Amino acid sequence: MRKGVLVLGGFGKTGIASIKYLLKKGYYVKVSDLKKEIPDELKNLDNLEFYLGEHSIDLLEGLEFVLISPGVPSEIEIVKKAKEKGILVLSEIEFAFNNFGGNWVCITGTDGKSTTTSLTYEILKNEFKNVLLGGNIGQTIIDRIDEIPNDTIIVAELSSFQLENIYRFKPKVGVLLNIAADHLDRYNSMKDYIETKFNLFKNQDGDDYAIFNLENDGYSGYIEKVKSRKYFFTVGKDLRGLRGTCIRGGKFIFKDGKAEEEVGNISDLLIYGEHNRANAAAAITVGKILGVRNENIIKALRDFKGLKHRMEFVAEIDGRKFINDSKATTVSAVMMGIKSIEGKGIIIMGGRDKGLDFTLLNDIIKEKARYIILIGEAKEKIKNSLKIDRELIKEAENMYEAVFLAYELSKEGDTILLSPGCTSFDMFKNFEERGEVFKKAVLKLRSEIK
């Protein structure tokens, strides 16, 4: 029997898969979780112990390493003590990479990760036989590591949490979409947040690729330290002497050195909004770097209909469009969502605050919003941050009340947009449940006014 492994916060989907994989490999596994109910999948397994309700430092004795789930902060006492004792602390993505070090395409950023990762996956699977979608989206990677062929390309969406505790992790292609204020309830400063994002590139070398947003200045000064081959994407600038993808004359243009070529039209893209054109440009850059033919890229652009809860069209009622953007948990995501709507909008915001600066929304709200409807714990903070007529800010106790109120306040031609700018955990299990409740409320509204 090998030494023990401690899994911190192992009751999520990937945590459960990691525990089962460790047991399969012959480890004795301790699981420490603040939750007090053991998932059914882990009950009655051998060589497995549970410690619930707290993370006790007494669990550090006799360990080979600690495996930490993304939801567990790296600054808690047990993690600090483990590192002081010289015990290796691994993120789940580091653990997966250590067991499959093949071709990884990894996408991070404050906003747009899921859309870009999914579109990149669609582009690559049109060209290559073995492509796996994973990370924060798609399939759990670790529970199929031993089964996938060696030539598999893993396309993974990674959060900053997953990029903590990185040692050997080295993607073939790393994409950083953007950086804006986020998770400041977890990180001590924007500097800490940015540096964590740049862990994606820290082990890359000249055989690897790094892709950056030419229009995002949130990481100036960091790119120069990246050792891999650099490419860029942009929707509003010219690449000039840089390699990557831009938009010119309504077309996506890929440049590599002096050579450039057209790779489809922006009209091929079904998902709307300037931010989604940027996401598409990033995905196209990945495809071109890895040798995907243009016809397979264009096919993916035309077939990709977007993701649930990300600027998702729900219904049109009496000339009002209802859009579900429940995944918008940052100020920058709200800003992009509001920019994307036509005409005026009623914006439903609120939830649990992440320490963000809502004053940044004042200009776009003054320009585009007819009313703001607030729900959840952050109502007062958002209200006090917005420098607009108080009469334009309304409050609701729940999502159904917010949707019905939005309809009453709106005019024909308006868009009613759920774009919370907060996490969902005060009222819902996750952003998916929040989005589904919004959609149910819209459908209830439609049934009642007919």
C-alpha positions as CSV (number, residue, x, y, z in Angstrom):
1,M,0.0,0.0,0.0
2,R,1.3,3.5,-0.9
3,K,1.3,6.4,1.4
4,G,-2.0,8.2,2.0
5,V,-3.4,11.1,0.0
6,L,-5.5,13.8,1.4
7,V,-8.2,15.2,-0.8
8,L,-9.5,18.6,0.3
9,G,-13.0,19.4,-0.8
10,G,-13.6,16.3,-2.8
11,F,-17.4,16.2,-3.1
12,G,-17.6,18.0,-6.5
13,K,-17.8,16.1,-9.8
14,T,-14.0,16.2,-10.5
15,G,-13.2,15.6,-6.8
16,I,-15.3,12.4,-6.8
17,A,-13.6,11.2,-10.1
18,S,-10.2,12.0,-8.6
19,I,-10.9,10.0,-5.4
20,K,-12.0,7.0,-7.5
21,Y,-8.9,7.2,-9.6
22,L,-6.6,7.4,-6.6
23,L,-8.3,4.3,-5.1
24,K,-7.9,2.5,-8.4
25,K,-4.2,3.3,-8.3
26,G,-3.8,1.8,-4.8
27,Y,-3.7,4.9,-2.7
28,Y,-5.2,5.1,0.8
29,V,-7.4,8.3,0.6
30,K,-8.5,10.7,3.3
31,V,-11.2,13.1,2.3
32,S,-11.8,16.3,4.2
33,D,-14.8,18.4,3.3
34,L,-16.7,21.1,5.0
35,K,-20.0,19.5,3.9
36,K,-21.4,16.9,6.3
37,E,-23.1,14.6,3.9
38,I,-21.1,12.0,1.9
39,P,-22.1,11.6,-1.8
40,D,-23.7,8.3,-2.6
41,E,-20.9,7.5,-5.2
42,L,-18.3,7.4,-2.4
43,K,-20.2,5.4,0.2
44,N,-19.0,1.8,1.0
45,L,-15.6,2.1,-0.8
46,D,-12.5,0.5,0.7
47,N,-9.4,2.4,1.7
48,L,-11.3,5.6,2.1
49,E,-11.9,7.8,5.2
50,F,-14.0,10.9,5.6
51,Y,-13.4,13.9,7.9
52,L,-16.4,16.3,7.7
53,G,-17.2,19.8,8.9
54,E,-13.6,21.1,9.2
55,H,-10.1,20.7,7.8
56,S,-7.9,19.5,10.7
57,I,-4.1,19.8,10.4
58,D,-3.9,16.5,12.1
59,L,-4.7,14.9,8.8
60,L,-1.3,15.8,7.4
61,E,0.6,12.9,8.9
62,G,1.8,10.2,6.6
63,L,0.8,11.8,3.3
64,E,2.4,11.5,-0.1
65,F,0.6,14.6,-1.3
66,V,-2.5,16.8,-0.9
67,L,-5.0,17.1,-3.7
68,I,-7.0,20.3,-3.5
69,S,-10.3,21.0,-5.2
70,P,-10.8,24.5,-6.9
71,G,-13.3,25.6,-4.3
72,V,-10.8,25.3,-1.5
73,P,-8.7,28.5,-1.0
74,S,-4.9,28.0,-1.0
75,E,-4.5,30.4,1.9
76,I,-6.3,28.3,4.5
77,E,-4.3,27.0,7.4
78,I,-4.1,23.3,6.5
79,V,-2.7,24.1,3.0
80,K,-0.1,26.5,4.4
81,K,0.9,23.9,7.0
82,A,1.2,21.2,4.3
83,K,3.5,23.4,2.3
84,E,5.6,24.2,5.4
85,K,6.0,20.5,6.1
86,G,7.2,20.0,2.5
87,I,4.1,18.1,1.5
88,L,3.2,18.6,-2.2
89,V,-0.1,20.3,-2.7
90,L,-1.5,19.6,-6.2
91,S,-4.5,21.2,-8.0
92,E,-6.8,18.8,-9.7
93,I,-5.6,19.9,-13.2
94,E,-2.0,19.4,-12.2
95,F,-2.9,15.9,-11.0
96,A,-4.7,15.1,-14.3
97,F,-1.7,16.5,-16.3
98,N,0.7,14.3,-14.3
99,N,-1.2,11.3,-15.4
100,F,-1.7,12.4,-19.1
101,G,1.0,14.9,-20.3
102,G,-0.1,14.8,-23.9
103,N,-1.7,17.6,-26.0
104,W,-3.5,20.1,-23.9
105,V,-5.3,23.2,-25.2
106,C,-6.3,25.3,-22.2
107,I,-8.4,28.5,-22.1
108,T,-8.7,30.9,-19.2
109,G,-9.7,34.5,-18.7
110,T,-12.2,36.5,-16.6
111,D,-15.0,36.2,-19.2
112,G,-15.9,34.1,-22.3
113,K,-14.1,30.9,-21.2
114,S,-16.9,28.4,-21.7
115,T,-18.0,29.8,-25.1
116,T,-14.4,29.9,-26.4
117,T,-13.6,26.5,-25.1
118,S,-16.7,25.0,-26.6
119,L,-16.2,26.6,-30.0
120,T,-12.5,25.6,-30.0
121,Y,-13.5,22.0,-29.3
122,E,-16.0,22.1,-32.2
123,I,-13.3,23.4,-34.5
124,L,-10.7,20.8,-33.5
125,K,-13.1,17.8,-33.6
126,N,-14.0,18.7,-37.2
127,E,-10.4,18.0,-38.1
128,F,-9.0,15.5,-35.6
129,K,-10.3,12.1,-34.5
130,N,-9.5,12.2,-30.8
131,V,-10.6,15.4,-29.0
132,L,-11.8,15.6,-25.4
133,L,-13.7,18.6,-23.8
134,G,-13.0,19.0,-20.1
135,G,-12.0,21.2,-17.2
136,N,-14.8,23.4,-16.0
137,I,-16.9,22.2,-18.9
138,G,-17.6,18.9,-20.6
139,Q,-16.4,15.5,-19.4
140,T,-14.5,14.8,-16.3
141,I,-10.9,14.3,-17.5
142,I,-9.3,12.2,-14.7
143,D,-11.8,9.3,-14.8
144,R,-10.9,8.6,-18.4
145,I,-7.2,9.3,-18.4
146,D,-6.2,5.7,-18.7
147,E,-8.6,5.1,-21.6
148,I,-7.9,7.9,-24.0
149,P,-5.5,7.5,-26.9
150,N,-2.0,9.1,-26.7
151,D,-2.8,11.5,-29.6
152,T,-5.9,12.9,-27.8
153,I,-6.2,16.7,-27.7
154,I,-7.7,17.8,-24.4
155,V,-9.5,21.1,-24.7
156,A,-10.0,22.5,-21.2
157,E,-11.6,25.5,-19.6
158,L,-9.6,26.6,-16.6
159,S,-10.5,29.0,-13.8
160,S,-8.0,30.9,-11.7
161,F,-8.8,28.5,-8.9
162,Q,-7.7,25.6,-11.0
163,L,-4.4,27.3,-11.9
164,E,-3.3,27.6,-8.2
165,N,-0.8,25.0,-7.1
166,I,0.7,24.4,-10.5
167,Y,4.2,22.8,-10.8
168,R,4.7,20.8,-14.0
169,F,1.5,21.7,-15.9
170,K,2.4,22.7,-19.4
171,P,-0.3,23.1,-22.1
172,K,0.7,22.9,-25.8
173,V,-1.6,25.9,-26.4
174,G,-2.6,28.3,-23.7
175,V,-5.2,31.1,-24.3
176,L,-5.8,34.1,-22.0
177,L,-9.0,35.8,-23.2
178,N,-9.1,38.8,-20.9
179,I,-8.5,40.0,-17.4
180,A,-10.9,42.2,-15.3
181,A,-11.7,42.4,-11.6
182,D,-13.0,39.1,-10.3
183,H,-12.8,36.9,-7.3
184,L,-11.4,39.7,-5.2
185,D,-13.1,38.0,-2.2
186,R,-10.5,35.3,-2.6
187,Y,-7.4,37.1,-3.8
188,N,-5.6,39.8,-1.9
189,S,-5.1,42.0,-4.9
190,M,-5.5,42.2,-8.7
191,K,-1.8,41.4,-8.9
192,D,-2.4,38.1,-7.2
193,Y,-5.3,37.3,-9.5
194,I,-3.3,38.1,-12.6
195,E,-0.3,36.1,-11.5
196,T,-2.5,33.1,-10.9
197,K,-3.9,33.4,-14.4
198,F,-0.4,33.5,-15.8
199,N,0.4,30.2,-14.2
200,L,-1.1,28.8,-17.4
201,F,2.1,29.8,-19.2
202,K,4.8,29.5,-16.6
203,N,6.1,26.1,-17.7
204,Q,5.8,26.6,-21.5
205,D,8.8,26.8,-23.7
206,G,9.6,27.6,-27.4
207,D,7.7,24.6,-28.6
208,D,4.4,25.8,-27.1
209,Y,2.0,28.6,-28.0
210,A,0.4,31.4,-26.0
211,I,-2.6,33.4,-27.3
212,F,-3.5,36.8,-25.9
213,N,-6.2,39.5,-26.4
214,L,-4.5,42.5,-28.1
215,E,-7.2,44.8,-26.8
216,N,-7.0,43.9,-23.1
217,D,-4.4,45.8,-21.2
218,G,-5.1,44.0,-17.9
219,Y,-1.9,42.0,-18.2
220,S,0.6,44.4,-19.7
221,G,4.1,43.7,-18.4
222,Y,3.4,40.0,-17.9
223,I,3.3,38.9,-21.6
224,E,7.0,39.7,-22.1
225,K,7.9,37.0,-19.5
226,V,6.2,34.2,-21.4
227,K,8.7,32.0,-23.2
228,S,6.4,30.3,-25.7
229,R,5.4,31.5,-29.2
230,K,3.0,34.4,-28.9
231,Y,-0.1,35.0,-31.0
232,F,-2.9,37.6,-30.6
233,F,-6.5,38.1,-31.4
234,T,-8.5,41.3,-31.8
235,V,-11.8,42.6,-33.2
236,G,-11.0,46.3,-33.2
237,K,-7.3,46.6,-34.0
238,D,-4.9,45.7,-36.8
239,L,-2.3,43.0,-35.9
240,R,0.4,44.9,-37.8
241,G,3.5,42.8,-37.4
242,L,2.0,40.4,-34.9
243,R,0.8,36.8,-35.5
244,G,-2.9,35.9,-34.9
245,T,-6.4,36.7,-35.9
246,C,-8.2,40.0,-36.6
247,I,-11.3,41.2,-38.3
248,R,-11.1,43.3,-41.5
249,G,-13.8,44.0,-44.0
250,G,-16.3,41.7,-42.2
251,K,-13.9,38.8,-42.4
252,F,-11.7,36.9,-40.0
253,I,-8.1,37.3,-41.1
254,F,-5.3,35.0,-39.8
255,K,-1.8,36.3,-40.1
256,D,1.4,34.2,-39.5
257,G,4.5,36.2,-40.3
258,K,4.0,38.0,-43.6
259,A,1.4,35.6,-44.8
260,E,-2.3,36.2,-44.2
261,E,-5.5,34.5,-45.3
262,E,-9.2,34.9,-44.9
263,V,-10.9,32.4,-42.6
264,G,-14.6,32.9,-43.0
265,N,-16.9,35.9,-42.5
266,I,-18.2,37.3,-39.3
267,S,-21.7,36.6,-40.7
268,D,-20.8,32.9,-40.4
269,L,-20.9,33.3,-36.7
270,L,-24.4,32.6,-35.2
271,I,-23.7,33.9,-31.6
272,Y,-23.9,37.7,-31.5
273,G,-22.1,40.4,-29.7
274,E,-18.6,41.9,-30.2
275,H,-17.3,39.8,-27.3
276,N,-18.4,36.7,-29.1
277,R,-16.5,37.8,-32.2
278,A,-13.4,38.1,-30.0
279,N,-14.1,34.6,-28.6
280,A,-14.4,33.3,-32.1
281,A,-11.1,35.0,-33.2
282,A,-9.4,33.3,-30.2
283,A,-10.8,29.9,-31.2
284,I,-9.8,30.4,-34.8
285,T,-6.3,31.2,-33.8
286,V,-6.0,27.9,-31.9
287,G,-7.4,26.0,-35.0
288,K,-5.0,27.6,-37.4
289,I,-2.0,27.0,-35.1
290,L,-2.9,23.3,-34.9
291,G,-3.4,23.0,-38.7
292,V,-7.2,22.9,-39.0
293,R,-8.4,23.5,-42.5
294,N,-10.5,26.6,-43.2
295,E,-13.6,24.7,-44.2
296,N,-13.6,22.9,-40.9
297,I,-13.3,26.2,-39.0
298,I,-16.1,27.8,-41.0
299,K,-18.3,24.7,-40.5
300,A,-17.8,25.1,-36.7
301,L,-18.7,28.8,-36.8
302,R,-21.9,28.1,-38.7
303,D,-23.0,25.1,-36.5
304,F,-22.2,26.5,-33.1
305,K,-25.3,27.9,-31.5
306,G,-23.8,29.1,-28.2
307,L,-24.2,27.8,-24.6
308,K,-27.0,27.8,-22.1
309,H,-27.0,30.8,-19.7
310,R,-24.6,32.8,-21.9
311,M,-26.6,35.5,-23.8
312,E,-29.2,32.8,-24.4
313,F,-32.3,33.8,-26.2
314,V,-35.3,32.6,-24.2
315,A,-38.5,34.1,-25.8
316,E,-40.0,37.2,-27.4
317,I,-43.1,38.4,-25.7
318,D,-45.0,41.4,-27.1
319,G,-41.9,42.7,-28.9
320,R,-39.7,42.3,-25.8
321,K,-36.7,39.9,-26.1
322,F,-35.8,38.0,-22.9
323,I,-32.1,37.0,-22.7
324,N,-30.6,34.7,-20.1
325,D,-27.0,35.7,-19.2
326,S,-26.9,34.0,-15.8
327,K,-23.2,33.1,-16.3
328,A,-22.3,36.8,-16.2
329,T,-20.9,36.9,-12.7
330,T,-18.4,39.7,-13.2
331,V,-18.8,43.4,-13.9
332,S,-17.0,43.1,-17.2
333,A,-19.4,40.3,-18.3
334,V,-22.4,42.5,-17.5
335,M,-20.8,45.3,-19.4
336,M,-20.4,43.1,-22.5
337,G,-23.9,41.8,-22.2
338,I,-25.5,45.2,-22.0
339,K,-23.4,46.4,-24.9
340,S,-24.7,43.5,-27.0
341,I,-28.4,44.3,-26.7
342,E,-30.2,46.4,-29.3
343,G,-32.0,49.5,-28.2
344,K,-32.8,49.9,-24.5
345,G,-32.9,47.2,-21.9
346,I,-34.3,46.3,-18.5
347,I,-31.3,44.7,-16.6
348,I,-31.9,42.2,-13.8
349,M,-28.8,42.2,-11.5
350,G,-27.8,40.9,-8.1
351,G,-26.8,37.9,-6.1
352,R,-23.8,37.4,-3.8
353,D,-21.1,40.0,-4.1
354,K,-17.5,39.0,-5.1
355,G,-15.9,42.2,-4.0
356,L,-16.4,43.9,-7.4
357,D,-16.6,47.5,-8.4
358,F,-20.1,48.2,-9.8
359,T,-19.4,51.9,-10.4
360,L,-17.7,50.8,-13.6
361,L,-21.2,50.1,-15.0
362,N,-22.4,53.6,-14.7
363,D,-21.7,54.8,-18.2
364,I,-23.1,51.8,-20.1
365,I,-26.2,51.7,-17.8
366,K,-26.9,55.4,-18.4
367,E,-26.6,54.7,-22.2
368,K,-28.5,51.5,-22.5
369,A,-30.7,50.7,-19.5
370,R,-34.3,51.8,-19.1
371,Y,-34.5,50.3,-15.6
372,I,-32.3,48.2,-13.3
373,I,-34.0,45.5,-11.2
374,L,-32.0,44.2,-8.2
375,I,-32.3,40.9,-6.4
376,G,-30.2,39.0,-3.8
377,E,-27.7,40.0,-1.1
378,A,-25.9,42.6,-3.2
379,K,-28.9,44.8,-3.8
380,E,-27.8,47.7,-1.5
381,K,-24.2,47.7,-2.7
382,I,-25.2,47.8,-6.4
383,K,-27.8,50.5,-5.7
384,N,-25.3,52.7,-3.9
385,S,-22.7,52.2,-6.7
386,L,-25.0,53.3,-9.5
387,K,-25.1,57.1,-10.0
388,I,-28.4,57.2,-11.8
389,D,-31.9,58.4,-11.0
390,R,-33.1,56.4,-8.0
391,E,-36.5,56.0,-9.7
392,L,-34.8,53.8,-12.4
393,I,-33.6,51.3,-9.8
394,K,-36.2,48.8,-8.7
395,E,-36.0,45.8,-6.3
396,A,-37.6,42.4,-6.4
397,E,-37.7,39.6,-3.8
398,N,-37.3,36.7,-6.2
399,M,-36.7,35.9,-9.9
400,Y,-40.4,35.6,-10.8
401,E,-41.2,39.0,-9.3
402,A,-38.2,40.5,-11.2
403,V,-39.3,39.1,-14.6
404,F,-42.9,40.2,-14.2
405,L,-41.8,43.6,-13.0
406,A,-39.3,43.9,-16.0
407,Y,-42.2,43.2,-18.4
408,E,-44.4,45.9,-16.8
409,L,-41.6,48.5,-17.0
410,S,-40.5,47.7,-20.5
411,K,-41.6,49.0,-23.9
412,E,-42.0,47.2,-27.2
413,G,-38.5,46.7,-28.7
414,D,-36.8,46.5,-25.4
415,T,-34.5,43.6,-24.3
416,I,-35.0,42.1,-20.8
417,L,-31.6,40.8,-19.8
418,L,-30.6,38.7,-16.8
419,S,-27.0,39.7,-16.2
420,P,-26.4,39.4,-12.5
421,G,-22.7,40.5,-12.0
422,C,-22.7,38.3,-8.9
423,T,-22.5,34.6,-7.9
424,S,-25.8,32.8,-7.4
425,F,-25.1,31.2,-4.0
426,D,-27.4,33.4,-2.0
427,M,-30.5,32.2,-3.7
428,F,-29.6,29.3,-6.0
429,K,-27.3,26.2,-6.1
430,N,-25.3,27.6,-9.1
431,F,-25.7,29.9,-12.1
432,E,-27.3,27.1,-14.1
433,E,-30.2,26.9,-11.6
434,R,-30.5,30.7,-11.6
435,G,-30.8,30.7,-15.4
436,E,-33.3,27.9,-15.4
437,V,-35.5,29.7,-12.9
438,F,-35.3,32.8,-15.1
439,K,-36.4,30.9,-18.1
440,K,-39.3,29.3,-16.2
441,A,-40.4,32.7,-15.0
442,V,-40.4,34.0,-18.6
443,L,-42.4,31.1,-19.8
444,K,-44.9,31.6,-16.9
445,L,-45.2,35.3,-17.9
446,R,-45.9,34.3,-21.5
447,S,-48.6,31.9,-20.4
448,E,-50.3,34.4,-18.1
449,I,-50.5,37.4,-20.5
450,K,-51.9,35.4,-23.5
